[in-house]
Amino acid sequence: MNKEQLELYTDYLFSSFGYATATGLSAMVNGQVSHDQITRFLSGEEYTSKELWQEVKTTVREVEREEAALVFDDTIQEKPYTDENEVMCRHYDHSKGRAVQGFNLLNCLYQVGDISIPVAFELIRKPLEYCDLKTHKRKRASLATKNELMRTMLDVCVKNNLKFRFVLFDIWFSSKENMCYIKETLKKDFVCALKANRLVAVSEEDNQNNRFTSIEDLPWQEETLFTGWLKDVPFPVRIVRQVFTNKDGSTGILYLACSDTTVTREFPLTTYQKRWPIEVFHKSLKQNAALGKAPVRRVVTQNNHVFAVLYAFFKLECLKIKHRLNHFALRAHLYLKAIRVAYDEFQVLKAA
């Protein structure tokens, strides 16, 4: 890896307020680096979680704690006008309830205190093409599910000797395979969200006799805490419910499962809140690190741009720790400086 070009490109991603292009970067440094050099950097060797870990490892070792958490989630960056390939294709967006054109990024965030560091990532690839028998339209499929990729990323984190206590994820990753892998294979614990219709037995006898009921039908009260067996999950979990009010005044209900059956009711609720930084992480990738603002078209260049964006986020996180300013405040500081320079230059042009 050309570290000098990686540093230059990631600094440019944070400093640019428009599209991030190789020609734009070259112009920024007055041609000292040609746009062909940047293009070759992006289209060279494909960078993976291994290279990301090598870049963040030293900082992670300085801040890691046994009580830290690994947070998993994915995000979709829409790019409706970019040519389709196995990465840039249609993915189902749960927030919109439909498939959108773009790329789907699965992330693993190491969360300790108020520090968030990306330690693994996977771009969802769909190399298989087929004809849907119902719609007669061409579609794409992956060789591995996102849940399988999550378990692979977890295995990498364990092999890297990362210290953590819990794995946090939402309902889209709360499969029985993930739960069993974390609890029985890795000997770790998890806190995850559950769908309201997930089946559970609230006693060992009911579990052995296959007497299950949906979580939403349990006799919930304000401070209720259940210890139960989710269907097809061989160990008991703590199950709690949180009722909250949305911004529009509607009521929402969140069901959580925790694999540590020794904890109190409040523990899963407070621990699951540590998952929220991954939402801020995804927002920062898009607004502060130009995740969707590079006109890259090939699979390798798209992958390497994503890698650079994740490394740019890491550099922002280091600046946040140093200057005690969040990513958006740092970005606003640069934007104000840029406006002042542009204003001064405009006055010079007027006076000429």
VEXLUM-762153 format. One line per field, with one value per residue (C-alpha): residue in three letters; y, z, x. Coordinates in Angstrom, 3 decimals, always signed. Layout:
<sites>
residu (ALA ...)
v (Y ...)
w (Z ...)
u (X ...)
</sites>
This chain:
<sites>
residu (MET ASN LYS GLU GLN LEU GLU LEU TYR THR ASP TYR LEU PHE SER SER PHE GLY TYR ALA THR ALA THR GLY LEU SER ALA MET VAL ASN GLY GLN VAL SER HIS ASP GLN ILE THR ARG PHE LEU SER GLY GLU GLU TYR THR SER LYS GLU LEU TRP GLN GLU VAL LYS THR THR VAL ARG GLU VAL GLU ARG GLU GLU ALA ALA LEU VAL PHE ASP ASP THR ILE GLN GLU LYS PRO TYR THR ASP GLU ASN GLU VAL MET CYS ARG HIS TYR ASP HIS SER LYS GLY ARG ALA VAL GLN GLY PHE ASN LEU LEU ASN CYS LEU TYR GLN VAL GLY ASP ILE SER ILE PRO VAL ALA PHE GLU LEU ILE ARG LYS PRO LEU GLU TYR CYS ASP LEU LYS THR HIS LYS ARG LYS ARG ALA SER LEU ALA THR LYS ASN GLU LEU MET ARG THR MET LEU ASP VAL CYS VAL LYS ASN ASN LEU LYS PHE ARG PHE VAL LEU PHE ASP ILE TRP PHE SER SER LYS GLU ASN MET CYS TYR ILE LYS GLU THR LEU LYS LYS ASP PHE VAL CYS ALA LEU LYS ALA ASN ARG LEU VAL ALA VAL SER GLU GLU ASP ASN GLN ASN ASN ARG PHE THR SER ILE GLU ASP LEU PRO TRP GLN GLU GLU THR LEU PHE THR GLY TRP LEU LYS ASP VAL PRO PHE PRO VAL ARG ILE VAL ARG GLN VAL PHE THR ASN LYS ASP GLY SER THR GLY ILE LEU TYR LEU ALA CYS SER ASP THR THR VAL THR ARG GLU PHE PRO LEU THR THR TYR GLN LYS ARG TRP PRO ILE GLU VAL PHE HIS LYS SER LEU LYS GLN ASN ALA ALA LEU GLY LYS ALA PRO VAL ARG ARG VAL VAL THR GLN ASN ASN HIS VAL PHE ALA VAL LEU TYR ALA PHE PHE LYS LEU GLU CYS LEU LYS ILE LYS HIS ARG LEU ASN HIS PHE ALA LEU ARG ALA HIS LEU TYR LEU LYS ALA ILE ARG VAL ALA TYR ASP GLU PHE GLN VAL LEU LYS ALA ALA)
v (+0.000 +3.486 +5.106 +8.576 +8.439 +6.923 +9.822 +12.355 +10.825 +10.491 +14.080 +15.156 +13.226 +15.151 +18.505 +18.305 +19.788 +18.484 +15.412 +13.698 +13.158 +12.321 +15.497 +17.557 +16.176 +16.840 +20.427 +20.884 +20.076 +22.141 +19.073 +17.745 +14.462 +13.580 +12.301 +9.129 +8.366 +8.575 +6.464 +3.798 +3.885 +3.212 +0.552 -1.405 -4.102 -4.568 -3.520 -5.514 -5.665 -6.956 -3.683 -1.658 -3.508 -2.825 +0.911 +1.128 -1.550 +0.726 +3.086 +0.222 -1.318 +1.982 +2.299 -1.285 -2.528 -5.813 -4.121 -2.827 -3.854 -4.868 -3.271 -4.677 -2.957 -2.256 +0.850 +1.478 +4.297 +5.047 +5.698 +5.407 +6.597 +4.481 +1.479 -1.833 -4.500 -7.127 -4.408 -1.529 -3.123 -3.258 -3.884 -3.966 -0.870 -1.634 +2.060 +2.612 -0.762 -1.254 -2.086 +0.767 +1.030 +1.499 -0.409 -2.122 -1.868 -4.134 -2.694 -3.797 -0.906 -1.232 +0.825 +1.729 +4.727 +7.504 +6.192 +4.415 +2.679 +0.608 -2.699 -4.746 -4.248 -6.115 -4.781 -6.959 -8.597 -10.181 -12.011 -14.472 -13.364 -15.070 -14.492 -14.047 -16.508 -14.202 -10.890 -12.264 -9.625 -10.107 -10.077 -10.641 -12.792 -13.121 -16.204 -15.527 -13.916 -10.848 -13.024 -15.372 -12.415 -11.078 -14.350 -14.302 -10.755 -11.795 -14.631 -12.166 -9.868 -12.773 -13.854 -10.275 -10.681 -7.787 -7.296 -7.050 -8.308 -7.904 -8.033 -5.642 -5.892 -5.146 -7.449 -8.054 -9.921 -11.671 -15.109 -18.251 -19.023 -15.705 -16.126 -19.656 -18.704 -15.807 -17.629 -21.188 -20.868 -17.537 -17.722 -14.094 -12.442 -10.401 -7.876 -7.693 -6.471 -8.970 -8.901 -8.809 -12.170 -14.027 -17.203 -17.791 -20.258 -18.735 -21.993 -24.918 -27.276 -25.230 -25.226 -29.006 -29.489 -26.954 -24.612 -21.229 -17.863 -14.667 -12.089 -9.422 -11.748 -12.211 -10.627 -7.441 -4.851 -1.745 -3.420 -6.953 -9.070 -12.555 -15.359 -17.553 -19.811 -18.476 -21.099 -23.194 -21.394 -23.951 -21.560 -19.130 -15.350 -12.312 -10.599 -7.018 -4.493 -0.746 +1.539 +4.891 +7.873 +8.729 +12.268 +12.232 +11.393 +7.734 +4.955 +2.458 -0.804 -2.349 -5.963 -6.935 -10.246 -10.565 -13.817 -13.027 -14.247 -12.765 -9.117 -6.825 -5.406 -2.077 -3.634 -4.743 -1.392 +0.681 -1.676 -1.622 +2.175 +1.642 +0.502 +4.045 +5.291 +3.075 +5.182 +8.314 +6.466 +5.815 +9.427 +10.680 +8.373 +9.919 +13.571 +14.018 +11.432 +11.474 +7.862 +8.405 +11.303 +9.552 +8.699 +5.246 +2.575 -0.640 -3.139 -2.674 +1.120 +1.117 -1.217 +0.806 +4.072 +2.553 +1.401 +4.944 +6.399 +4.102 +5.118 +8.793 +8.233 +6.733 +9.817 +12.003 +9.950 +10.544 +14.293 +14.132 +12.651 +15.211 +18.365 +17.247 +18.160 +15.746 +15.021 +17.474 +20.291 +19.592 +19.663 +22.919 +24.447 +23.595 +24.852 +28.223 +28.499 +27.682 +30.346 +32.964 +32.110 +32.227 +35.578 +37.099 +35.833 +37.291 +40.697 +40.497 +39.720 +42.642 +45.026 +43.885)
w (+0.000 -0.865 +2.562 +1.266 -1.329 +1.201 +3.573 +0.768 -0.598 +2.808 +3.746 +0.455 +1.186 +4.419 +2.935 -0.227 -0.170 -3.574 -5.628 -4.770 -8.056 -8.997 -11.101 -8.229 -5.870 -8.416 -8.829 -5.043 -4.805 -7.916 -9.991 -7.638 -7.759 -11.098 -11.390 -12.995 -9.802 -7.754 -10.296 -10.148 -6.346 -6.342 -9.044 -7.634 -4.989 -3.351 +0.314 +2.910 +6.646 +7.052 +5.801 +7.809 +10.987 +10.309 +10.132 +13.288 +15.413 +17.366 +18.435 +19.288 +21.573 +23.437 +24.144 +24.220 +27.363 +28.415 +28.706 +25.127 +22.508 +18.862 +16.945 +13.618 +11.090 +7.390 +5.365 +1.748 -0.274 -3.148 -6.545 -9.061 -12.083 -11.733 -14.031 -12.472 -11.365 -8.590 -5.940 -7.482 -7.895 -6.301 -2.544 -0.329 +1.882 +5.053 +5.838 +2.491 +2.095 -1.434 -3.402 -4.401 -6.714 -4.894 -2.742 +0.584 +3.244 +6.316 +9.173 +12.498 +14.897 +18.038 +20.680 +23.958 +25.953 +23.436 +20.987 +17.803 +15.558 +12.446 +12.653 +9.836 +6.775 +3.837 +0.648 -0.197 -3.560 -5.806 -8.573 -9.375 -12.007 -12.509 -13.885 -11.317 -12.239 -10.966 -12.461 -15.326 -14.454 -14.169 -10.563 -8.628 -5.598 -3.147 -2.492 +1.276 +3.415 +5.542 +8.639 +7.361 +6.612 +10.117 +11.654 +9.453 +10.599 +14.226 +13.752 +12.390 +15.404 +17.790 +15.909 +16.231 +20.033 +20.382 +23.922 +24.120 +26.240 +24.108 +20.467 +19.596 +16.535 +15.424 +14.353 +10.865 +12.362 +15.268 +13.666 +15.764 +13.965 +15.048 +18.626 +18.912 +17.297 +19.705 +22.864 +22.277 +19.875 +20.856 +24.525 +24.379 +25.094 +22.952 +23.218 +20.196 +19.100 +18.348 +16.175 +18.062 +16.588 +17.678 +19.505 +23.093 +25.927 +29.417 +31.223 +30.547 +30.591 +27.911 +25.857 +26.040 +25.100 +22.250 +23.869 +22.467 +22.319 +20.488 +22.515 +22.082 +23.696 +26.939 +30.054 +29.922 +32.655 +33.162 +34.944 +33.575 +32.925 +31.446 +31.258 +28.341 +25.501 +21.974 +19.511 +18.198 +20.486 +23.007 +25.876 +27.919 +27.420 +29.289 +27.437 +28.152 +26.574 +26.196 +25.264 +23.799 +22.026 +18.476 +17.181 +15.509 +18.825 +18.010 +20.404 +19.608 +21.303 +21.379 +22.442 +23.463 +24.213 +26.314 +26.537 +30.029 +32.340 +35.456 +34.530 +35.762 +33.568 +33.053 +31.824 +28.339 +27.844 +28.670 +26.848 +23.643 +23.610 +22.760 +19.338 +18.474 +17.555 +14.454 +13.144 +13.718 +12.097 +8.928 +8.835 +9.187 +6.398 +4.043 +5.116 +6.244 +4.339 +0.844 +0.873 -2.124 -3.795 -5.810 -9.482 -9.204 -11.439 -11.217 -8.348 -7.222 -7.245 -5.438 -2.775 -2.310 -2.115 +0.679 +2.436 +2.208 +3.546 +6.590 +7.183 +6.813 +9.520 +11.760 +11.270 +12.162 +15.301 +16.301 +15.743 +17.814 +20.731 +20.347 +19.912 +21.749 +18.781 +17.019 +13.322 +12.285 +14.339 +12.766 +9.328 +10.086 +11.227 +7.876 +5.969 +7.712 +6.938 +3.289 +3.065 +4.534 +2.073 -0.828 +0.376 +0.672 -2.808 -4.240 -2.766 -4.433 -7.778 -7.386 -6.617 -9.542)
u (+0.000 +1.182 +0.694 +1.546 -1.218 -3.645 -3.005 -3.382 -6.579 -8.254 -7.326 -8.884 -12.092 -12.550 -11.530 -13.650 -17.148 -18.196 -17.454 -14.181 -12.339 -8.763 -8.548 -9.926 -7.278 -4.534 -5.716 -5.808 -2.074 -1.241 -0.409 +2.269 +0.355 -1.214 -4.760 -3.342 -1.428 -4.624 -6.488 -3.776 -3.873 -7.634 -7.489 -4.538 -4.573 -7.968 -7.893 -9.845 -10.499 -6.961 -5.465 -7.998 -7.000 -3.325 -4.087 -6.245 -4.551 -2.194 -4.982 -7.330 -4.697 -4.438 -8.174 -9.511 -11.249 -12.811 -16.231 -16.160 -18.722 -18.653 -21.520 -22.725 -24.964 -25.156 -25.912 -26.858 -25.356 -27.707 -26.095 -28.940 -26.951 -23.802 -23.326 -24.348 -21.881 -21.747 -21.283 -23.220 -26.635 -30.061 -30.247 -33.322 -33.522 -35.505 -35.938 -37.696 -39.356 -38.050 -34.920 -32.610 -29.613 -26.306 -23.862 -24.475 -21.766 -21.632 -19.568 -18.140 -17.557 -15.455 -17.258 -15.534 -16.735 -17.404 -14.795 -15.884 -13.354 -14.187 -12.302 -13.855 -16.033 -17.538 -19.066 -22.054 -21.373 -23.986 -22.116 -24.931 -27.432 -30.793 -34.286 -37.041 -39.823 -42.588 -41.507 -39.375 -36.790 -33.035 -31.830 -28.622 -27.812 -24.921 -22.838 -23.060 -25.736 -25.051 -25.458 -22.748 -20.493 -21.112 -19.934 -16.832 -16.048 -16.570 -14.123 -11.549 -12.034 -11.474 -8.341 -7.080 -7.422 -9.840 -11.085 -14.890 -17.753 -20.880 -21.895 -24.730 -27.001 -30.553 -33.398 -31.963 -28.999 -30.759 -30.731 -30.405 -27.119 -25.599 -26.784 -25.412 -22.116 -21.555 -22.638 -21.467 -18.531 -17.001 -18.084 -19.213 -22.554 -24.912 -27.726 -29.991 -33.388 -36.151 -39.243 -42.542 -43.620 -40.460 -41.485 -40.356 -40.987 -40.835 -40.067 -37.756 -40.744 -42.541 -39.356 -38.976 -42.645 -42.526 -45.032 -44.062 -45.774 -44.913 -43.012 -45.672 -48.277 -46.343 -47.956 -45.901 -45.965 -43.843 -40.901 -41.278 -38.193 -38.509 -35.989 -36.975 -35.906 -36.213 -37.399 -34.463 -31.980 -30.600 -29.812 -31.935 -31.879 -33.141 -36.003 -37.052 -39.394 -38.967 -41.864 -40.863 -42.422 -41.374 -40.833 -44.249 -45.927 -46.568 -45.616 -42.891 -41.972 -38.511 -37.940 -34.409 -32.691 -29.532 -27.599 -26.284 -29.051 -27.452 -28.116 -30.872 -33.651 -31.864 -28.634 -29.802 -31.541 -28.461 -26.099 -28.140 -27.856 -24.178 -25.404 -26.513 -22.988 -23.038 -25.928 -23.823 -20.917 -22.905 -24.095 -20.527 -19.304 -21.839 -21.687 -18.074 -16.026 -17.597 -18.826 -21.102 -19.288 -16.589 -17.320 -15.733 -17.255 -15.222 -15.547 -11.926 -12.049 -15.402 -14.017 -10.831 -12.748 -14.874 -11.709 -10.309 -13.573 -13.399 -9.793 -10.810 -13.445 -10.775 -8.596 -11.587 -12.125 -8.494 -9.008 -12.197 -10.255 -7.470 -9.575 -12.725 -14.909 -17.248 -16.915 -19.595 -18.066 -14.663 -16.238 -18.055 -14.748 -13.151 -16.175 -16.024 -12.315 -13.002 -15.705 -13.364 -10.579 -13.038 -14.414 -10.937 -9.999 -13.173 -12.306 -8.896 -10.506 -12.907 -10.060 -7.893)
</sites>
